[in-house]
């Protein structure tokens, strides 16, 4: 994975102290101070599945350093999406990191630490942060020890550290794509949580195991493997009110999760959740065209608790809302009369 190293810009500095952050809810204090001091500021903070997702944009009006203590045992991805002058982060006295736009890093926070975030005058900054708890990372390491156990043991032993000290990783197209998919996970309706789990795992795998992205390998080598993949496709569409997790599907058909995910892509040319999404949208289209079910009934039948999520997903697929499609059908029927 490529890394980039830059010289930190020089400039004046206004220091702003922030109260200690002990929970993810306390992160709001940090953004609140930025909003009041740094200039124009927009924040989108939410839970995606069980992961804390923060996306914020700021027009920085002067040179600022925000300084405060954090005591949230967690693993945190930082993606600098947009910036003309970059962002400088310092943790304690020994760890520092400077990032330009298109770069990212991962911070492992085991114990309380003093952090400083430095922003530069007349810059437009956009950052995405995704945090998972120490317990969630421990579960991931136990489940996939061949990929994560070494970094997890380092986390337990060394405490706080950047995955790449001083330097940052260049954010790949694949990682940006996963970030967008995470943001849009609600489009899967009741399958949103398990989809978010899969995408978060994929983000970690892209970071820690680049070779996983080599799709030239043939995963389905026998007719039995292919039959199991088709069984998975039947299972995920048989009950749209419940979306099984990847681990459940793998256990039910007798494949490991890696073989299941990449084998499914080989057989169907689509990911498991991409296939499920396409199926739901096709079913919704047919129900709107050929039945008199209300849009709410169609949404429920396709596995969506919230009508707004269904409408967003449908419009993303067909470029028109369910209501718009229903009205088009009605108008055509009236014209024929």
C-alpha positions as CSV (number, residue, x, y, z in Angstrom):
1,X,0.0,0.0,0.0
2,X,1.5,3.4,-1.0
3,X,2.4,5.9,1.6
4,X,3.0,9.7,1.3
5,X,5.1,11.9,3.4
6,X,4.9,15.7,3.3
7,X,6.4,18.8,4.9
8,X,4.1,20.4,7.5
9,X,3.1,24.0,6.4
10,X,4.3,26.8,8.6
11,X,2.0,29.5,10.0
12,X,0.7,31.2,13.1
13,X,-1.3,29.3,15.7
14,X,-4.3,29.7,18.0
15,X,-4.6,27.0,20.6
16,X,-8.1,25.9,21.8
17,X,-8.4,23.4,24.6
18,X,-11.2,20.8,24.6
19,X,-12.6,18.8,27.6
20,X,-11.5,15.1,27.9
21,X,-13.4,12.7,25.6
22,X,-14.2,9.4,27.3
23,X,-17.1,8.1,25.1
24,X,-18.1,8.5,21.5
25,X,-20.8,10.9,22.7
26,X,-18.0,13.2,24.0
27,X,-16.7,13.5,20.4
28,X,-19.5,16.0,19.9
29,X,-17.6,18.3,22.3
30,X,-14.7,18.3,19.9
31,X,-16.9,19.1,16.9
32,X,-18.8,21.6,18.9
33,X,-15.7,23.6,19.7
34,X,-14.6,23.4,16.0
35,X,-18.0,24.6,14.9
36,X,-17.8,27.6,17.2
37,X,-14.2,28.5,16.5
38,X,-12.9,27.3,13.2
39,X,-15.3,28.9,10.8
40,X,-18.1,27.4,8.7
41,X,-18.7,23.8,9.8
42,X,-21.0,21.0,8.8
43,X,-21.1,17.6,10.6
44,X,-22.8,14.3,9.8
45,X,-22.4,11.9,12.8
46,X,-24.3,8.7,12.9
47,X,-24.2,5.0,13.7
48,X,-23.8,2.7,10.7
49,X,-24.6,-0.7,11.9
50,X,-22.7,-0.7,15.2
51,X,-19.9,1.6,14.0
52,X,-19.5,5.3,14.7
53,X,-19.3,7.3,11.4
54,X,-18.3,11.0,11.3
55,X,-18.2,13.1,8.2
56,X,-17.4,16.8,8.5
57,X,-16.5,19.8,6.4
58,X,-15.0,23.0,7.5
59,X,-13.9,26.3,6.0
60,X,-11.0,27.2,8.4
61,X,-10.6,30.9,8.8
62,X,-7.3,30.9,10.7
63,X,-4.4,28.7,11.9
64,X,-5.9,26.6,14.8
65,X,-4.7,23.8,17.1
66,X,-7.4,21.9,18.9
67,X,-5.9,20.2,22.0
68,X,-7.5,17.7,24.3
69,X,-7.4,14.3,25.9
70,X,-9.1,11.2,24.6
71,X,-9.7,8.0,26.5
72,X,-11.8,5.9,24.2
73,X,-10.4,2.4,23.6
74,X,-10.9,2.0,19.9
75,X,-9.5,1.7,16.4
76,X,-10.1,4.8,14.2
77,X,-9.8,5.3,10.5
78,X,-9.1,8.9,9.4
79,X,-9.7,9.8,5.8
80,X,-8.7,13.3,4.6
81,X,-11.0,13.7,1.6
82,X,-10.4,17.3,0.8
83,X,-7.8,19.9,1.9
84,X,-5.5,22.4,0.2
85,X,-3.0,22.6,3.0
86,X,-3.3,19.4,4.8
87,X,-4.0,18.5,8.5
88,X,-1.3,17.8,11.2
89,X,-2.1,15.4,14.1
90,X,0.1,14.9,17.1
91,X,-0.5,12.4,19.9
92,X,1.7,12.6,23.0
93,X,5.2,13.7,22.3
94,X,6.3,10.8,20.2
95,X,3.6,10.3,17.6
96,X,2.8,12.8,14.8
97,X,1.2,12.5,11.4
98,X,0.7,14.9,8.6
99,X,-1.9,14.2,5.9
100,X,-2.7,15.6,2.5
101,X,-6.0,15.2,0.6
102,X,-6.5,11.7,-0.6
103,X,-4.6,10.2,2.3
104,X,-5.6,8.2,5.4
105,X,-4.3,6.6,8.5
106,X,-5.5,4.3,11.3
107,X,-5.1,5.3,15.0
108,X,-5.1,2.6,17.7
109,X,-6.2,4.1,21.1
110,X,-5.7,1.9,24.1
111,X,-5.4,4.4,26.9
112,X,-5.8,8.0,27.7
113,X,-3.7,10.3,25.5
114,X,-3.2,14.0,24.7
115,X,-3.9,14.9,21.1
116,X,-3.5,18.0,19.0
117,X,-5.2,18.6,15.6
118,X,-3.7,21.4,13.7
119,X,-5.6,23.1,10.8
120,X,-4.3,25.9,8.6
121,X,-5.7,29.2,7.6
122,X,-8.0,29.6,4.6
123,X,-8.4,25.9,4.0
124,X,-11.5,23.9,3.0
125,X,-11.3,20.6,4.9
126,X,-13.4,17.4,4.6
127,X,-12.7,14.4,6.8
128,X,-14.4,11.0,7.3
129,X,-13.7,9.1,10.6
130,X,-14.9,5.6,11.3
131,X,-14.4,4.2,14.8
132,X,-14.9,0.7,16.1
133,X,-14.6,-0.2,19.8
134,X,-11.8,-2.3,21.3
135,X,-14.3,-5.1,21.9
136,X,-15.4,-5.1,18.2
137,X,-11.8,-5.2,17.1
138,X,-11.0,-8.1,19.5
139,X,-13.9,-10.0,18.0
140,X,-12.6,-9.4,14.5
141,X,-9.2,-10.6,15.5
142,X,-10.5,-13.8,17.0
143,X,-12.6,-14.5,14.0
144,X,-9.8,-13.8,11.4
145,X,-6.5,-14.4,13.3
146,X,-4.5,-15.0,10.1
147,X,-5.1,-11.3,9.2
148,X,-5.5,-9.4,12.5
149,X,-3.9,-11.3,15.4
150,X,-0.5,-9.7,15.0
151,X,-1.8,-6.1,14.9
152,X,-4.3,-6.9,17.7
153,X,-1.4,-8.2,19.9
154,X,0.5,-5.0,19.2
155,X,-2.5,-3.0,20.2
156,X,-2.7,-4.8,23.5
157,X,1.0,-4.5,24.2
158,X,1.9,-1.0,22.9
159,X,-1.4,0.8,23.5
160,X,-1.6,4.0,21.4
161,X,0.0,4.2,18.0
162,X,-0.6,5.2,14.4
163,X,-0.6,2.3,11.9
164,X,1.9,4.4,9.9
165,X,3.9,7.0,12.0
166,X,4.6,10.3,10.3
167,X,3.5,9.0,6.9
168,X,0.0,8.4,5.6
169,X,-1.4,5.8,3.2
170,X,-2.8,6.9,-0.2
171,X,-6.5,6.1,-0.1
172,X,-7.3,3.6,-2.9
173,X,-10.3,3.7,-5.2
174,X,-11.5,0.4,-3.6
175,X,-11.4,2.0,-0.1
176,X,-13.3,5.1,-1.3
177,X,-15.9,2.8,-2.8
178,X,-16.3,0.9,0.5
179,X,-16.7,4.2,2.3
180,X,-19.5,5.2,-0.1
181,X,-21.1,1.7,0.3
182,X,-21.0,2.1,4.1
183,X,-22.6,5.5,3.9
184,X,-25.4,4.0,1.8
185,X,-25.9,0.8,3.8
186,X,-29.5,1.9,4.8
187,X,-30.5,1.2,1.2
188,X,-30.5,-2.5,2.1
189,X,-33.4,-2.0,4.5
190,X,-33.5,-4.8,7.1
191,X,-30.2,-6.1,5.7
192,X,-28.4,-2.8,6.5
193,X,-26.7,-4.0,9.7
194,X,-25.2,-7.2,8.3
195,X,-24.2,-5.3,5.2
196,X,-22.4,-2.7,7.3
197,X,-20.6,-5.5,9.2
198,X,-19.4,-6.9,5.9
199,X,-18.3,-3.5,4.5
200,X,-16.4,-2.7,7.7
201,X,-14.6,-6.0,7.5
202,X,-13.8,-5.3,3.9
203,X,-12.3,-1.9,4.8
204,X,-10.0,-3.6,7.4
205,X,-9.0,-6.3,4.9
206,X,-8.1,-3.8,2.3
207,X,-5.9,-2.0,4.8
208,X,-4.2,-5.1,6.4
209,X,-4.3,-7.7,3.7
210,X,-3.9,-6.2,0.2
211,X,-3.5,-9.6,-1.4
212,X,-7.1,-10.3,-0.5
213,X,-8.1,-8.1,-3.5
214,X,-6.5,-10.5,-6.0
215,X,-9.6,-11.8,-7.9
216,X,-7.6,-13.8,-10.4
217,X,-7.8,-16.8,-8.1
218,X,-10.6,-19.3,-8.9
219,X,-12.6,-20.0,-5.7
220,X,-15.3,-22.2,-7.1
221,X,-13.5,-25.2,-8.5
222,X,-16.1,-27.9,-8.3
223,X,-19.8,-28.4,-9.1
224,X,-20.4,-28.8,-5.4
225,X,-19.0,-25.4,-4.7
226,X,-21.2,-23.8,-7.4
227,X,-24.3,-25.6,-6.0
228,X,-23.5,-24.2,-2.6
229,X,-23.3,-20.7,-4.0
230,X,-26.7,-21.1,-5.7
231,X,-28.0,-22.3,-2.4
232,X,-26.8,-19.1,-0.8
233,X,-28.6,-17.0,-3.5
234,X,-31.8,-18.9,-2.7
235,X,-31.4,-18.4,1.0
236,X,-30.9,-14.6,0.9
237,X,-34.1,-14.0,-1.1
238,X,-36.3,-16.6,0.6
239,X,-37.1,-14.3,3.6
240,X,-36.6,-10.6,2.9
241,X,-37.7,-9.7,6.4
242,X,-34.5,-11.3,7.8
243,X,-31.0,-11.0,6.2
244,X,-28.6,-13.6,7.5
245,X,-25.0,-12.6,8.2
246,X,-22.1,-13.8,6.1
247,X,-21.0,-16.1,8.9
248,X,-24.5,-17.6,9.1
249,X,-24.6,-18.2,5.4
250,X,-21.1,-19.7,5.4
251,X,-22.0,-22.1,8.2
252,X,-25.3,-23.1,6.7
253,X,-23.8,-24.1,3.3
254,X,-20.4,-25.4,4.6
255,X,-18.0,-22.8,3.0
256,X,-15.6,-20.5,4.7
257,X,-16.5,-16.8,4.5
258,X,-13.7,-15.8,2.1
259,X,-14.6,-18.5,-0.4
260,X,-18.3,-17.7,0.0
261,X,-17.9,-14.0,-0.8
262,X,-15.5,-14.3,-3.7
263,X,-17.1,-17.5,-5.0
264,X,-20.5,-15.7,-5.1
265,X,-18.9,-12.9,-7.2
266,X,-17.4,-15.4,-9.6
267,X,-20.7,-17.2,-10.1
268,X,-23.1,-14.3,-10.3
269,X,-20.8,-11.4,-11.2
270,X,-22.1,-9.5,-8.2
271,X,-21.5,-9.3,-4.4
272,X,-24.0,-11.1,-2.1
273,X,-25.6,-7.8,-1.0
274,X,-25.4,-6.3,-4.5
275,X,-27.4,-9.4,-5.7
276,X,-29.9,-9.0,-2.8
277,X,-30.3,-5.3,-3.5
278,X,-31.0,-5.9,-7.3
279,X,-33.5,-8.6,-6.4
280,X,-35.4,-6.3,-4.0
281,X,-35.5,-3.5,-6.5
282,X,-36.7,-5.8,-9.3
283,X,-39.4,-7.3,-7.0
284,X,-40.5,-3.7,-6.0
285,X,-40.7,-2.7,-9.7
286,X,-42.9,-5.7,-10.5
287,X,-45.2,-5.1,-7.5
288,X,-45.6,-1.4,-8.5
289,X,-46.3,-2.3,-12.1
290,X,-48.6,-5.3,-11.8
291,X,-50.3,-5.1,-8.4
292,X,-52.5,-2.6,-6.6
293,X,-50.4,-2.8,-3.4
294,X,-49.7,0.5,-1.7
295,X,-46.2,1.8,-1.7
296,X,-45.9,1.1,2.0
297,X,-47.0,-2.5,1.4
298,X,-44.4,-2.9,-1.4
299,X,-41.7,-1.5,0.9
300,X,-42.6,-4.0,3.7
301,X,-42.7,-6.9,1.3
302,X,-39.3,-6.0,0.0
303,X,-37.8,-5.9,3.5
304,X,-37.8,-2.2,4.3
305,X,-39.1,-0.9,7.7
306,X,-38.8,2.7,6.7
307,X,-40.6,4.0,3.6
308,X,-37.9,6.8,3.2
309,X,-35.1,4.2,2.9
310,X,-37.1,2.2,0.4
311,X,-37.8,5.3,-1.7
312,X,-34.1,6.3,-1.6
313,X,-33.0,2.8,-2.7
314,X,-35.6,2.6,-5.5
315,X,-34.7,6.0,-6.9
316,X,-31.0,5.2,-6.8
317,X,-31.7,2.1,-8.9
318,X,-34.2,3.4,-11.4
319,X,-33.8,7.2,-11.3
320,X,-37.4,7.7,-10.2
321,X,-39.3,7.4,-6.9
322,X,-41.8,4.6,-6.3
323,X,-44.5,7.2,-6.2
324,X,-43.3,8.6,-9.5
325,X,-43.4,5.2,-11.1
326,X,-46.9,4.6,-9.8
327,X,-48.1,7.9,-11.1
328,X,-46.5,7.2,-14.6
329,X,-48.3,3.9,-14.8
330,X,-51.6,5.6,-13.8
331,X,-51.2,8.4,-16.4
332,X,-50.5,5.8,-19.1
333,X,-53.6,3.9,-18.2
334,X,-55.7,7.0,-18.4
335,X,-54.3,7.9,-21.8
336,X,-55.2,4.4,-23.2
337,X,-58.8,5.0,-22.0
